[in-house]
Every structure is written in structure tokens, then in C-alpha cells.
């Protein structure tokens, strides 16, 4: 095991990448401005510098420590610039990680290609003329959505844009069935018509709510960007339906049942899926991250191993201790398990849960098409890729770890969001609090 640790540390140190943005002053005499340049260091002393295409009016507008363009009226595009720089950094680091995993060459031409592809995805506003109708504006917004990676100051991933586009296409089909829809028709009655249309299609409250939210975003967009008047649109009237969904977590005992299960008589993929899922339960990572871990994500500090991961979803960095359970998996496989398609993990992990005897009956309340029903499941039927992350967060909390420490790993921004995410009953809260020394003093 010592050799494995040493090799991981060496590999990590040689392949660690750092991306910094730096302000480069103009070479023109008496010119105060300049350009933002990226400086990418990786591998054994390799370094590439590239222009980002962002020009600033003054050196003072660049915050070197925060790596952002300062908020100032002299830089009206500061929000867009910062979103661009943040997403570009995520793209480059992700592509670099992928090149290490797939043992591909990463050089100047690779970085140039990434920049070209990324810039092709920057959202360009459609040319809008005052004569365009509401439905034409809507079609233009939807068709451009798939071609952008930045909306205002908010970054948006291609997969997210595709999901929004699907919901907007559903709305577009509905609008085209109407005799006509004008700007003044965007009112409370249209809101109810859309909700009822969703219910006719047996959509859940939460999916209907997402459709309403995406439509509100479109309305606010044309008001702000194109100075369009929607005289009867009141955002407060467009309340997105929402229903709390019960998602299971696995207890430590149930996770141990899965770990101890003999899968020798089953195809090799069963053991692979089991190992990936257990890593998720031990790290709190999303499947998009724990499904592509490699030795390059591991480093050693003070004789302890850690994962260093940039979240594919948020771009945030997480540093997570490598648990004993994960160490055993690494030793057994002489490395991390290979990736498996998410859909296949969802399929196989349910079968593994059934084999492990995770058969507790669970009642789920769900609203479809405006009608609420309660259905009973066996717990293993509800296990999926995300169950691993939720199990980590919930079990860590129940075992007494500080919620802020867990949030540093999970990436939850507020304690309110975190407490809503974990699955802890009022009885479990009371038991956890009751173990505190405070209750022995009063």
C-alpha cells in the first residue's frame, strides 16, 4: 500500500494544473487599459499563455486576488466577462482532467481548440426588430438557447440549455394551438391555462413548476433586453407549483450490506457498479464526478490521502479524505473502478439493493396532473446514482460531523439548503441533540 500511496502522490504533483488570469497592460504609450490573459501551468513545468479577448479600460478594473473584473460603471460588461472567465476556467480544467484519464496529449493546440469551441458557444442575442410578434420572439429565444453558454451574468451548461429547450418547445407547441397570443395576453389567465395544459399531460407539480419558471425567465429577458412591454404580466401571479419529493438515503448498516454482498456469481459490471456507488457514499460527490475519478485526483498530505475534484456541475473545488472503504476499493482494483453509464448504474444498483435485502416498505406521495396519490415501494426500488451523495451527507450529519464541514465537501451554499437536502426525521434531530453534554447540565 505504501507504493500505491507514493505513486499517487508523485502522479498528482506532476499533473497538477493551475489556471490564473493576468492583466496585461497595453503597449500603447499613456494607455491605461489592457487585456486579460490566461496563464495555464500543468504537468512537468509546462506553461501556456493565451489571450481571452477581454479588454479593460483601466488596470484598476482587474482584481488579481479575486480573479474578476471589478464592478464599475466603466466596465458595463463586468458580469458577462466574469461569467465567461469562470466558465472558461471550468472547461479547460475539465478537458485537462479528461486528457489525463484518457492518456491524451494536452498542448498548445489543444488549448487553442478549447478556446475556439468555447467561444463558438457564447450566446449572441438574436437581432430583434420592433415588428416581431410575441411568438416570433419566443421562437428566437428558444432556438438561440442551445447555442449559448452564457445568459447575462449566469453561466449555463449545454445539458441545462437542452433541458430548458425541451420545456420551452412544449410551450411553443401549446402557443401555436391558440388562435393568437399577443404581448397583452401574458396574464394570470394564460398562467392558469399553461398549468392546466401541463396537468392534462400528467406532469408532476415540480416539472410544471420548472416550465413556469423558464417561461418567467423568458418574459423578464424580453422586458430587460428588448424593452418589450408586457402590460398584464405580474411575476407574483406566476407562482411555480412545487411539491417536496421524498428521496431515500441508505443507512450505514445498509451500505455495509451492499459492501459485504458476494457478487461472484454475477457479471463483472455488478462489482464495478457496487464500487462506484460505495465511493459516492464515502465522498458525497455527484455521479458526474465519482463516475470519472482517477489516480490523478488523489494527493497525499501529512501521510493522509485526499481527493481533489472540480465539480462538473458547479466548477467548485472539493477536497475530500479518502476513507478506509475507498482505500480498500483502490487496493482491490489496483486503482479506481472504470466508468459506467449512469442509466446502467441506476439499473444494476437496484438489483444489488434487492440482493442485499434492502426491502423496507416506503410510501411516496406524488402529484401528477394535479392529482395526488400515495404509492408503496420496496426501498431497493428507489436506489439510484444520487442516493449515494444523499446518504453521505445524511449519515455524516447523524454521526455528529459539523454541518459546515459537510457542506465544504457537498458544496451546499447555505445551511438551510443543506438541512433541506439531508433526510433526517425530527426524532433523529432530537436524538442527535440529546447526546450533547449541554443536556447533562440542565
DAKARA-V739879 format. One record per pair of residues at least 4 apart in sequence whose C-alpha atoms are under 6 Angstrom apart, sorted by the first residue. I is the first residue (numbers start at 0). J is the second residue. Records with the same first field share a line. If there is no record, write none. Layout:
I = J + J
//
This chain:
6 = 10
7 = 294
8 = 298 + 299
11 = 15 + 295 + 298
13 = 42 + 43
14 = 42
15 = 41
16 = 40 + 41
17 = 39 + 40
18 = 38 + 39
19 = 37 + 38
20 = 36 + 37 + 38
21 = 35 + 36
22 = 34 + 35
23 = 33 + 34
24 = 33
25 = 32 + 33
31 = 57
32 = 55 + 56 + 57 + 58
33 = 54 + 55
34 = 53 + 54
35 = 53
36 = 49 + 50 + 51
37 = 48 + 49
38 = 47 + 48
39 = 46 + 47
40 = 45 + 46
41 = 45
60 = 68 + 69
61 = 68 + 69
62 = 66 + 67
67 = 81
68 = 77
78 = 152
79 = 151 + 152
82 = 152 + 154
83 = 87
89 = 93 + 314
98 = 102 + 103
105 = 109
113 = 117
120 = 146 + 147 + 148
121 = 147 + 148
122 = 147 + 149
131 = 135
133 = 181 + 182
145 = 160
148 = 155 + 156
149 = 153 + 154 + 155
164 = 168
166 = 210
180 = 184
182 = 229
183 = 229 + 230 + 231
185 = 189 + 232
186 = 231 + 232
197 = 202
198 = 202 + 368 + 369
199 = 368
201 = 367 + 368
202 = 367 + 368
203 = 366 + 367
204 = 208 + 240 + 241
205 = 241
208 = 239 + 240 + 241
211 = 239
220 = 224
221 = 225 + 227
222 = 226 + 227
248 = 386 + 389 + 390
249 = 253 + 390
256 = 355
257 = 355
272 = 344
278 = 325
279 = 283 + 284 + 289 + 387 + 388
280 = 387 + 388 + 390 + 391
283 = 388 + 391 + 409
284 = 288 + 289 + 388
286 = 290
290 = 338
291 = 338
293 = 335
296 = 306 + 307
297 = 305 + 306
298 = 304 + 305
299 = 303 + 304
304 = 321
305 = 319 + 320 + 321
306 = 318 + 319
307 = 317 + 318
308 = 316 + 317
309 = 314 + 315 + 316
310 = 314 + 315
317 = 408
329 = 333 + 334 + 335
344 = 348
345 = 383 + 384
349 = 379 + 380 + 382
352 = 357 + 379
353 = 357 + 379
357 = 379
358 = 377 + 378
359 = 377 + 378
360 = 376 + 377 + 378
361 = 375 + 376 + 378
362 = 374 + 375
363 = 373 + 374
364 = 372 + 373
365 = 371 + 372
366 = 370 + 371
382 = 386
386 = 390
390 = 394
391 = 395
393 = 421 + 422
395 = 400
396 = 400
406 = 410 + 411
411 = 417
429 = 433
//
